[in-house]
């Protein structure tokens, strides 16, 4: 396994500050993982139990990425069996007000977002039914 260096991690991040911030927290599960770590350290099994929709592989991958970006730290305890805990770093904890604001925004605009999701379903489903290739304009 290649040694992770800060230089390698920073090299992979975009240059614009907002893009960098979004890259660090992007992904379906990163915000959820951080949310649970805001309350304190947790073991992998505890995180998995809180998120039944995530596979263990994806959870581990997301935690590794967050560790690379300095949002999460991993502590290994010399016990038998070995105990590993994950915790939000000060950098990760600094995202708490931002993620809570996003949560509040989502709650405030839930009806509008649900309506937009319905419109998107109306556009996507006919393409699926006719076999017309879908484009991914988000990327």
C-alpha positions in Angstrom: 0.0 0.0 0.0 1.4 3.4 -1.0 2.3 5.8 1.8 -0.3 8.6 2.1 1.3 12.0 2.2 -0.3 15.4 2.6 1.3 16.4 -0.7 -0.4 13.5 -2.6 -3.8 14.3 -1.0 -3.6 18.1 -1.8 -2.5 17.4 -5.3 -5.8 15.5 -6.0 -8.0 18.3 -4.7 -9.4 21.1 -7.0 -8.0 24.6 -6.7 -11.1 26.6 -6.0 -11.9 26.7 -2.2 -15.5 25.8 -2.6 -14.7 23.0 -4.9 -12.1 21.7 -2.5 -14.6 21.8 0.4 -17.3 20.0 -1.6 -14.8 17.4 -2.8 -13.8 16.6 0.8 -17.4 16.0 1.9 -18.9 14.7 -1.3 -20.2 11.2 -1.4 -23.5 9.7 -0.3 -22.3 8.8 3.2 -19.6 11.2 4.3 -21.9 13.8 5.9 -23.9 11.0 7.6 -20.7 9.5 9.0 -19.5 12.9 10.3 -22.9 13.5 11.8 -22.5 10.4 13.9 -18.9 11.2 14.8 -19.9 14.7 16.0 -21.2 13.0 19.2 -17.8 11.3 19.9 -15.7 8.4 18.9 -17.4 5.3 17.5 -16.3 1.8 16.4 -16.8 0.6 12.9 -19.5 -1.8 14.0 -21.4 1.0 15.8 -21.3 3.2 12.7 -22.4 0.3 10.5 -25.4 -0.4 12.9 -26.4 3.3 12.6 -26.4 3.1 8.8 -28.0 -0.1 7.7 -28.0 0.9 4.0 -24.2 1.1 3.7 -21.9 -1.9 3.0 -18.9 -2.4 5.2 -16.6 -1.9 2.2 -18.1 1.4 1.4 -18.0 2.5 5.0 -14.3 1.6 5.3 -13.6 3.4 1.9 -15.4 6.5 3.0 -13.6 6.6 6.4 -10.3 6.1 4.7 -11.0 9.1 2.3 -12.1 11.2 5.3 -8.9 10.2 7.1 -6.8 11.2 4.1 -8.5 14.6 4.1 -8.0 15.1 7.8 -11.7 15.0 8.8 -11.5 11.7 10.7 -8.8 10.1 12.8 -8.5 6.4 13.6 -7.2 5.1 16.9 -6.1 1.5 17.3 -6.1 0.2 20.9 -3.6 -2.6 21.8 -6.2 -4.9 23.3 -7.3 -8.4 22.5 -9.3 -8.3 20.4 -8.0 -5.2 18.8 -10.3 -2.2 19.2 -10.4 0.6 16.6 -12.3 3.8 17.1 -13.0 6.6 14.6 -13.5 10.2 15.7 -14.0 13.6 14.0 -10.8 15.7 14.1 -11.0 19.4 14.9 -11.1 20.0 11.1 -14.0 17.5 10.8 -15.8 19.1 13.8 -15.5 22.5 12.1 -18.0 21.2 9.5 -20.7 20.6 12.1 -22.4 24.1 11.7 -22.1 23.8 8.0 -23.7 20.3 7.8 -26.4 21.3 10.3 -27.2 24.4 8.1 -27.4 22.1 5.0 -29.8 19.9 7.0 -32.0 22.8 8.0 -32.0 24.0 4.4 -33.1 20.6 3.2 -35.9 20.5 5.8 -37.0 24.0 4.9 -37.1 23.2 1.2 -38.3 19.6 1.4 -41.6 20.2 -0.4 -39.8 22.0 -3.3 -37.1 19.4 -3.5 -39.7 16.6 -3.5 -41.6 18.3 -6.3 -38.4 18.7 -8.4 -37.6 15.0 -7.7 -41.0 14.1 -9.1 -40.3 16.2 -12.2 -37.0 14.4 -12.7 -38.7 11.1 -12.4 -41.1 12.1 -15.2 -38.1 12.9 -17.4 -36.0 9.9 -16.6 -38.6 7.1 -16.6 -39.8 7.7 -20.2 -36.1 7.4 -21.4 -35.7 4.2 -19.5 -38.9 2.8 -21.0 -37.8 3.7 -24.6 -34.2 2.7 -24.2 -33.0 6.3 -25.0 -29.5 6.7 -23.4 -29.5 9.0 -20.4 -26.9 11.7 -20.1 -25.4 12.6 -16.8 -25.3 16.4 -16.8 -24.2 16.6 -13.1 -20.7 15.7 -14.0 
